[in-house]
């Protein structure tokens, strides 16, 4: 990191301000659940959900199983709802079966066009038939399943939130920062950056933006990959800037030393908004 270029006497002085201005979190209210996506996924199957919802009022298990079979045969599209009941979007997959003696076998389940008997057997073995006897409303149940499944997308939302936050902070500082619309040349390869800074209408710098809530090995892996990215950016006559933030940097000594020792421009969000305008004016 070029500390002296921005008026810092030592790396310790820079580290001190870097630590003191780190964001505690990037979790906005939008981070938790993408409700538009959740409702959209259910609305695609409202008719099928309504048909299967009649099963929840049948208390006798054998009668419930028989009615489920009639629905699956008469309304083939309802078969696609079955995987949702066990929180998977896969419409076909291999299933491992283990008999009482420890023998192993496999069976292919295809909910789009497979055997109704295989699907029914799946419903019995996964306890779906029993669960339908305890669920009060299938739509409400599947709403909960969708919300739970959507938490897997939080990592991507976390990254997008920080990118947007970074873009707005740079623009607010008077920087011509734009979301990349396509791939750009990095040495011998093409890559899409998170953000691109322009100076007098021409590309000035490529920016990668990352937020780390937890330490792990990710900051170190990212730092090492960006060393090569910086090299390739220089080949194209551009600057490379890494804007990174989060509590992980307070304890990630190894990753910090790699990043700050080999990458020329590493800022957190607040320092980026403060220092990058000075870099552009030079």
Helices and strands as residue ranges (DSSP letters): G 4-6, H 11-20, G 29-31, H 35-43, H 46-53, G 54-57, H 61-74, G 76-81, H 82-85, E 92-98, E 104-110, H 116-125, H 128-131, H 138-150, G 151-153, H 154-172, E 176-179, E 184-186, E 189-191, E 195-199, E 202-211, H 218-235, E 239-245, G 247-250, H 253-262, E 266-267, H 269-281
